[in-house]
Amino acid sequence: MAQTADATTEARVRLGRATSNLFKLLFGLAVVIAAGATYVAVTDNSPNAAAQPGLFWLLIANLILIASVASVLGFRVYQLVRENRETHGGARLRLRIIFLFSLAAAIPTIIVAGFLAVAINRSVDQWFSTPVTNIVQGGKEAARAAMNDLRLEVEREAKSIHSDIAASTPPPDGSQPPINDLANYMQQRQALRGVFGRVQGFDSSGASLFESADLDGKAPPVKPPTESDWGAARGGSINVREEADGSIRAFFKVPLFNDVFVQASRLIPAPVMERFAQADASNRAFEEAQTRRQALSVVLVLSYVEAAALMLLGTAWLGMTAAARIAMPIGALAGAARAVRDGDLSVRMLSPTHRDEIADLADAFNEMTDRLARQTSALDRGRIDAETRSNFIEAVLAGVEAGVIRVDKALNVEIANTFAQTLLGFLHRPGEAPALGDIAPEFVSATRRAIETGQSVDTSFRRPTDGGTVHLQVRVAPEYQGAGAVITFHDMTRLIMGQRQAAWRDVARRIAHEIRNPLTPIQLSAERLKRRFSSQITSDRETFERCTDTITRQVADIGRMVEEFSGFARMPKPTFGKFNLGDMVQSVAFAQRMATPSIAVTVTGPDELIEILGDERMLAQALTNVVKNSAEAVERALEAGDAKSGMVAIEVFADGDEAQVTVRDNGPGFPVEDRDRLLEPYVTTRKNGVGLGLAIVSRIVEDHGGRIWLGDNEHVARGARVDVRVPLQPNVVEEPVAYAGEGVA
């Protein structure tokens, strides 16, 4: 057991070292990531970098890493809880230290959380305050105003050209002016005003009619009119639009010309274009940052949560490390003390490397367990010796073919051997002390008298059981100073029964001998008187013949009775052989059906073979007697009107290593008083019965090592039940009791 404890301790140390290294690795990596992400989120002047999705997912990944660190710590705490449960409190102190360290770190973290939440909200609100919003929007509006001024200038110049051409005088013949005049006008106007850098003329098919461009590099790139330009010009409008190439273009239909369109364009100055692009980019960035305002708050919260979690985890780990150094020796001592309490005296404490109070305590503990081990070993040797003696006495009592019971002075049973439990029909469990009056009330008076007088008491009892009445020879011996008594008793039933049957068989032999000798002369004399003097008697001849017939009939009846006595006295030994019990029962039932067709004789039993070792002829005779008695009892009940129909039910079955035949009828049943005496010779309930039938059955069953019970039929209101139980394979065939005077001389 000590080796097992050492192996368990070593395994825990290896597991703690592995989890410690894993925790340090994951904790260091998580600290680096959390510190970098927090630095970026806090020190950046603009909200864009802090709200980048990459930083958010980095924090999410780091949060998963922190969860892994927490899992390692949780696993270590789980191991401590499990160790505490297995050692019944051996890790309780370490758990308390870890809890206190974690609580000490959690309180300031929670306090700082409130201040940090306010700081985060104020920082985010400052980034998106109203002055910042007005500045960003004002820059964009200023750039748009400059762009609108250029657009308005182009539009005014286009309208001026359109008005001037419309106000000029057309040719006298009503035709349109020459196209060259228009081209020259536009070129002069371009050179004079300097608004447009490029002027192009088109017909309605889009073909170019003329073109003039500024040679100083202010001409916008050539670009054909759009569909919107054509639609507006045909409707008489001037279409002005801004192009992505940095130009502003105006397109209109020239008055006085049937199919001439002009597109005038100019470049937007580079400073204006750059300011507008910067303002537009700044505005888009600000709007995008506004949409990421929630993400920015989440990033900042995640940064703080991770920092707080790492602080808590680190503090808990420090607490665990400190607890291991402080509480491990105390916990080991507590576990060793519990092991000693549970009976393990081989446990020893490892002496610490540093000499202190715990080292002195460990040495004292080891010395104490050494002394306890020596004392316990001596006690165990004494206990084993006492148990050996007790087992020897119990073995002797179990092998004795007599009941032995030990009771205390209160008449409570403390010891009972197997034979006593079987004979009295109870089960005695160790530690229980049932009252003697509940088990064998017949013993109470004799036992109390023996304890009170201090002298042994010999007596005998008849005790009714499920298998019939048993005869017990009892001796009660008191113990010293009335501490209790020892009751020994023997089952004398078979001996008494054997003695009675021996006596009755001797009586039967003598009766048969004494009666049979004069019967023949009496019968012959009566027959001779009838033959010789029947013709000579003239007066009252009928009376003479009736008397001689009566003498002859009564002699015949006495002769049959003598034959029964002789048969009971000459009962042979059984000849054992194997046969099918079911077939024998069927044959007996069939014969009874033929003898009493008015009575229903039924047989129930298994389909499989019930093979037993016994004398088939004698067992068939015994069963025939039982079935015949049942049929005669049913006939008497039918004649008396106590039953409407007669039945005899025979049930045969195997039960373990025994076979049982049960016969039930609906006759008047057995009397309750002295029922067990019906198995004795010359005891009968019938007027003309001899009382040998059940005695012969009992003898045959006993010669086969079996038992017979008389009871009531539980299936009907009235009726008898006979149970015959014999072993399938008797191990020992008992010799029948030797009776004096076998046979009849």
N, C-alpha and C positions, 0 to 999 in steps of 0.2 A: 504493500500500500504506500510505503514511503517512496519507493521508486516511481510509482504512478504519480504521486504528488510532485516529485521533483521534475518528472517529464512534463507535467502540466505547467509548472512554473516556468520551465525553460522555454516551452512553446509560447507562453504569454510574453516572455521577454523578447523572443525573436519577432513576434508579431508587432510588439510595441516599437521595436527598432525600425522595422520596415515601414510602418505607418508614419513614424516620425520623419524619416528621410523623404517619403512621398509628400508629406505635408509641407516640409520646408521648400521643396522644389516648386510645387504648385503655388504656394503662398508667395514666394519671391517673384515668380513670373507674373502673378496677378497684381502685385504691388507696382511692378514696373509699368505695366499697361495702364493701370488706374492712374498712376502719377502723371504719365505722359498725356493721357486723354484729359485729365483735369487741368493740366497746365495749358493745353491748347484751348480748352473751353473757357478758362477764366482770364487768361492774359491777352487773348485776341481782342483788338479794338473794335472790330466789326462783327456783326452777328452771323455773317455768311460762313466763315470758317467753322464756328462752333456748331452751326446747324447743318453741316454737311452730312449726307447719309453715311459716308464712310466712317466718320467718327462715331455715329450712332451705332452702327453694326459692330464696330470695334468694341464699344462698351458692352453691347449685348453679348458678344463672344467672351469678353472678360467676366461678365456676370455669370456665364455658364462655368467659366473656370473657377470663379469664387464658389459657385455651388458645388463643384467637385472638391474644392478645399473643405467646404462645410461637410460634405459627405465623408471625407476622410476623418474629420474631427468627430462627426456623429458616429461613425463606425467605432472609433476608439472609445467614445462615451458608452456606446452599446456594449462593447466588450467589458467595460468597467461595471455596467449594470448587471450584465450576465455573471461576471465574476462575483459581484456582490450577492446575487441570488444563489449561486452555487456554493459560496463560502458562508452564506447566512450572515451577511453584513461585513465581509472582509474588506470591501471597497467603499464603505459608506463615508468615511472621512475624506477620501480623495474626491468623491462626488460633491461633498459639501464645499471643499476648497475651490473646485472648478466653478461651482455655482456662485460663490462669493466673488471670485475674480471677474466672472462674466457680469455680475450685477454691478460691480464697481466700474466696469468699462461702459455699461449700458446707460447708467444715469447721466454722466456728462455728455455722452453722445446724443441722448434725447434732448438735453438742454440746448446743446449747440444746434440741433436740428431746427428749433424755432427761429433762432437768429439767422441761420443760413437760408431758411425759406424766405424770410423777409428780404435778405440781401439779394437773392436770386430774382425775386419778383421786381425789386427796385431796379436792378441792372437791366433787366429785359424791358421794363417800362421806360427807362431812360433812353434806350436805343430807339424806341418807337414812340417817343414823346411828340407833342404837337409842334414845337419849334423845329425839330429835325424833319418832320414831315413837311412843314411849310418851306424849309430851305430846299429840300429835294424837288418839291413841286414847283417852286419859284424859278429854279434854274431851268427846268424844262419849259416853263411858260415863256421865259425870256428868249430862249433859243427859238421857240415857235413864233414869237413876235417878230424877230429878225427875218425869219423865213417868210412870214406873211407879208412883210414890207416888200421884199423882192417880188413876191407873187403879185402883189397889188400894183407894183411898178410895171411889170410885164403886161398885166391886164389893161392898165390905163394907156400904155403905148399902143397896144393892139387896137383898142377902141379909137384912139386918135387917128391911126392910119386908116381904119375903116371909115371914120367920119370924113376925113380929108378926101378920100377917093370918092365917096358918095356925093360930096359937095362939088366936085369938079364938073366941067361942062362936057357932055358927050359930043361926038362928031355930028355935024349937021345932017348927014344922011341917016342918022339913027343907028349906025352899026357900032360895034364895040371898038374901043381904042386899040391901038396896036399893043401886042403883048410886050414888045421891047420897051414901050413907054412905062409900062408897069414895072418891068425889071429895073429900069434906070431909076425910077422913083424909089423903089424899095432900097436900092443900093445907096442912093443919096441919103435917104432917111436913116439908114443904118450907120452911115459914116457921120452924119450930123448928130444924131441923138446918142449913139453908142450904147443903146440898151440891148439890142440883140446881137449875138455873135454869129448867127447863121439864119438866112432867110431862104425858103424854098418855095417854088410855085409848082402846083400840080393841077392836072385836069381831073375830071370826075372818075377817070379810069385809073388814076394813080400815077400816070406818067409824069415825069419831071418836065416842067416847062422852062424853069430858070432856077439859078441858085447863086447865092453870094455868101461868102464867109469871111470872118475877121482873120486877117493874116497874122495877128499878134498872139495867137494861141488861145484866144478866148472863145473860139467856136466850139460849141458842143458837138459830140459825135453825131453822124448822120443816123436818123431813125425815122422810118416811115410813119405816117399818121395811123392812129388806132381806129377801131370801129367806133368807139365813142366820139372820136374827133369828127369823123365823117357824119355821124348822126346829128351831132350838135350843129355842124356847119351847114348842113342841108336844111336845118330848121331855122337858120338865120342867127344862130348864137355863136359867141366866141368861146371856145373851150380852152381853159388854162389848166395845166396839170403839172405836177412835180414828178420827175423821173428818178429812178434809183441810181442813174449814172451821174446824179448831181446837176441836173439841168431842169429849167422851167420852160415849158413849151406852150405856145398859143396857136390855135388853128381856127381859121374863119374863111368864109366865102367872100371873094372880092366883089364890091358893088360895080355896076356898069359892065361887068364881064359875065358872059353866060356860063362859062364852064371853067372858071379859074379859082383855085383855092391856094391860100398862103399859110405856111407853117413857119413861125418865127420863134426862135429859141435862144436862151442864154444860159451860161454856166453860173451856178451858185458859188460865191466866193469861198475859198477853202477855209478861212477862219470861221465863217458862219456855219459851214458844213461840219467842221470839227466840234464846235460848241454844241451844235444840235445833236450830233452823235453821242458826245459825252453826257449831255443832259438826258438823252433818251436812255442810254445804258445805265446811268445812275438811277433813273426812275424805275427801270425794269428790275435792277438789282434790289432796290428798296422794296418794291412790291413783292419780289420773290422772297426777300427776308421776312416780310410781314406774313406771307403764307407759311414760312418755316418758324414762325414764332413759337408754336406749340412744340415743334421738334427741338428747338433750342432749350426750352424749359425742361423737356424730357432728358436732354443730354446733360444739363446741369444737375438735375435730380439724380440721374443714374450715377454721375460722377460722385456725388455726395454719398449715395446709398452704398456704392462700392467701397468708398473710403471708410464709411462707418462699419460696414460688414467686415472688412479686413481688420479694422481695429478690434472689433469684438472677437473675431476668430483668433487673432494673434494673442489677445489677452486671455482667452479661454485656454489656448495652448500653453501659454506661460503658466497659467494656473494648474494645468494638468502636469506640467513638468515639475513645478514646485510641489504639487501634491504627491507625486511619485517619490520625490526625495524625502519628504517629511513623513508621509503616512504609510509608505510601503512597509517599513519595519514594524510599525504598530499594527498594520493590517495583517502582516504575516504572523505576528504573535497572537492576534485575536483568532485567526484561522487555526493556528496550532492548538490553542486552548479549546476551540470548538471540537477539533478532532479528538483531543483527549477526553472531552466530555462525551463524545459519541463512542468511546471505547478504543480508539487507536492510540496505543501507548508507544508506538514505534516512531511517531513524528518527532522531529528535532528541529531546532532553530539554527540557522546559519549565523555564525558570529560576525557582526559588522566589522569592516576593516578599521574603523575609528572607534577607539575605546571611549564610551560614554555611558549614560544611564541605560540606554537601550541594550548595549552590549552586556552590561551586568545583569539586566533582566533576562536576556536570552540564556546566559549561563545558568542562572537560577532556575529557569524553566526547564532546561535540559537535565539538570540534576534532579529536579522534582519528578520528571517523567521516568528517569532511570529507576528511582525508588518505587514509583507506582508500578512499573513493569515487573519488577522483582516480586512485589507483594501480590500482584494479580496472578502471576505465574504460580505462586504457591497456592493461592485460593483455587485456581483452575484445576490443579492436581488433586486437591481435596474434593472438589466438586465432581470430577471425573470418577474418582474412587467411589463416591457416594452414589452417583448415577449407575455405575457398574453393578453395585450391590442391589440397587433398586430394580434395575433391569433383570437381574437374576431372580429376584423375588417375584417380579411380574411374570417372568417366563414360567416359573414353577406354578404360580397360581393359574396361569392360562392353560397349562397342561393337565391340571387336576380335574378329574371328572366329578367335580362337586362344586356347588356354588359357595363363594366366599365373599362376605360383605363386611366392611368395617364401618361402624357408625360412631359418632361422637356422643357426648352425654345428652345432647339435645335431640338425638335420634335422627341426625342428618347423615346421609350416606356419603362417605368420603372415598372409599375404595370399593370396587366391585369387579370381580374377574369376568371373563367372557362367558363362562358357563352360567354364572348368576344372571347376567344381563339377558342371555338367551332364554333361560328358564322362566324368569319373571317378566320378560317382555318389555324391557326398557333399555335406553341407551345412556350410558354414563359418560359425560364429556369431562375432560380435565378442567378443574376450576369450578365445577358445579357441585352443589351439595343438596340434592333433592331429599325431601323428607321420606323417612322409611314408611310412614303411614300412607303416602301416595303410591308407593311401589308395591309393598307387601304388608297390608294392614294386619295380616294374620300374625306377623312376627313382632308386633309392637308390644303386646302384653308380656310375652316371654322375655323380650329384650329389656324392657323396663324393670322386670322383676330381677333379672340377672345383675343389672347395674346397681339396683338398690340393695340387694342382698350380698353382692360380691361373690356369688356362687354360680357355677354353670347350671344351665337349665336345658334339659332334653325333653323334646316334645315332637309331635307329628301333626301334619295338617293335610287337609284335602283342599286343593286350590283349583277353582274352575279356570280353564283357558279356552282359547278358540279351538284348540284341538281336543278338548275334553277335559275331564278332571284328572289332575296329577296328584300323587301321594308324595309328600315331602317329609323326610326325617330330618329334624332341625336340632342343632346344638348351639347354644349361645354361651360364649365364654367372656366374662367381664374383664376389662383392663384394669390396670393398677389405679386405685383410688377413684374408681368410677369415671375415668376419663373417657370411656366409651366401651364398646364391645365388639367382638368378632363373631359373626354369625356364619356357621357352615351348615349346609343342607344338601341332601341327596335326593334324587328323583327315584323313588321306590315303586313307581307305577308298574313297570314291566316285571319287576320281581314279585310284587304282590299279585299281579295278574297271572304270572306264571305259576305262583304257588296255588292260587285259587283254581286255575285250570288243571293243575296236577291233582289237586284234591278232588275236583269234580270228575276228572277222568277215572280216578281210582273208584269214586263212588259209582260212576257209570258202569265200570267193569264189574263191580260187585253186584250192582242191581241187575245188570244183564245176566250175570251168572246165577244169582239166586232166583230170579223170576223165570228165566228161560227153562230151567230144569222141570218145574211143575207144570208149565204151560202145555207141553205135549201130552202128558197123561190126562190133563183136564180136558183138552180138545178131543182126544181119542175116546175118553169115557163118555163125553157128551154125545159124540157121533154114534158110539155103540149103543147107548141108551135109546137114542132115537131109532136106530135100525131094529134093535131087539124088542123093545117094548111098545113101539108106536102102534103096532097092529093089535096088541093085547089090551091097550087102554081103550075102554069104551066110553067111559064117562070123562068129560072135560078133556078130550084128546087135543083140542085146539090149544088149550092152555099149556099142555105138556110140550107140544111141538114149538110153541112160541118161546117157551123157557129154554129148551135145548138150542134153538136157533140163536137166542140172545147170548147163551153161554159161548157158543161157537164164534159169534161175531165179536164179542168182547175179548175173547182169547186172541182173535186175529189182530184186533186193535192193539192189545197189549204186546203182541208179537212185533208189530211194526215199531212201537215205541222202544221195545228192547233192541230192535235193529238200529234205531237211531242212537241209543245209548252206546251200542257196540261200535257203531261207526265213529262216534266222537272219541271213544276210548282208543280205537285202532287207527287214528288219523296218521297217514304215512308222511314221511319226509318228502319235501318237494324235489322233483327232478328238473334241474334247470336246463333250458334250451332256448334258442332264439325263435321268436314268432312275431307276427304282426298283430298288435293289440287292436287295431281298428277292425280287422277281419273277425277277431274273436268276439268283439262287441256286437258286430252285425249279426253273427250267428246266434248269440244269446237273444238279441232283440227279435230275430225271426222266429225262434222257438216260442217266445212269449206271445207273439202275435197269433201264432197258431193255437196256443192254449187259451188265450183270452181275446177273441176277435172283437169283442165289444169295446175294448180299451185301445186307444191310439198309443202305440209304442213308437217313438221317433228316436233317431240317432243323428247327432250333428258332430262333425269332426273335420279335420283337415284332409285334403286330398292326398298329401304325401304319406309315405310309409312311417308308422310309429313302431319301430322294432325294439323289443325289450327282451331281457334275459330272465326267464322264469319258467314255472311249471304251467303250461297252457291249460291242462286239464283241471288243475286245482283252482287256478284263477277264474276259469270259466264256471266252475262250480260255485265259487264265492260270488261272482257277479250274478249268476242265475238265482242264487238265494236272495240277493238284494232286490233284483228286479221282480222276483216272484212275490216277495213280501210287499213291495210297492203295489203290484197288481191286486193282491188280496186286500190291501188297505183301501184301494180305490173301489173295489167291488163292494166292500162294506159301506163306504160312503154313498155309493149309488143306491144300495138297498135302503139305506136310511133316508134318502132324499136330500143329503147334504150337498150333492153335486149333480149337475144336469148331464155331464158327459165326463168320461174318464180319460186320463192321459198319464203316460209315463214317459218322461223325456230323459234320454241318455246323452251326455256330452263327454267326448273324449278329446284330449289334447295333450301336447307335449309342453313342458315348462322347464327349460334348461336341461338338466340331466335327470329329470323325473317326468313321469307320465301320470295323468290324473283322469279318473272316470267319475263323473258326477251324475247321480240318478235323482230326478225330481218327480214328484207325483202330486196330485191334488186330492189326496186322501185326508184322513183326520189328522195326520202328523204325529210326531212323537210327543210324549208328555214332557213338560219342562222340568219337573222334579225328578231327580235321580235318572236323568237321561243317559248318563254315561254308563250306568249299570246294565243297560240293555245289551251291552257287549259281553256280559258275563253269562256263563251257562245257567240255564234253568230260570232265566229272568225274561218274562214275556208280558205283553199287554193283551194278548188274545185269550179267550176263554179256554179253547181247546189246544193252545200252543204248548210245546214242550220247552221252548226257550233255548234251543241249541243252534238255530239257524245263524243269527248274528254272531254267536260265539265261535262257530266254525269259520265264518267269514273273517272275523278278527284274527283268529289263529292263522289262517292261510296268509292274510296280508302281512302279519308280523313275521311269518316265516320267510317272506320275500323282502324283509327290511323296509316295509311300508307302514303307512298310518291310515287310520279310518276315523272319520268324524261324522257325528249325527247332528243334524240341524233342521232349520225350517226352510221351506221353499219360499224364497224372497219374491218370486214372480206372481204368486197367487195369495189370496187371503189365508187359506189353510193348505197344508201340505207338508210333506217331509222332504228332506234332502240328505243324501248320503254321499260323502266324498271319500274316494279311495285313491291313495297316492302311493305309487311304488317307484323305485329307482329304475332307470332304463338299463343300467349296467352296474349291478351291485358289486362293490369291490370285495366285500367279505360276506360270505354266505354263512350266517350264524347257524349253529347246530340247534335243532329244536330241543326244548326242555325235555329231559328224560323223565318220563312218567312211570310210576310203578305199575306193574301189572299190565303191560301192553297186551291187548287182545282179550279174549274171553275164553276161559277154559271150558 
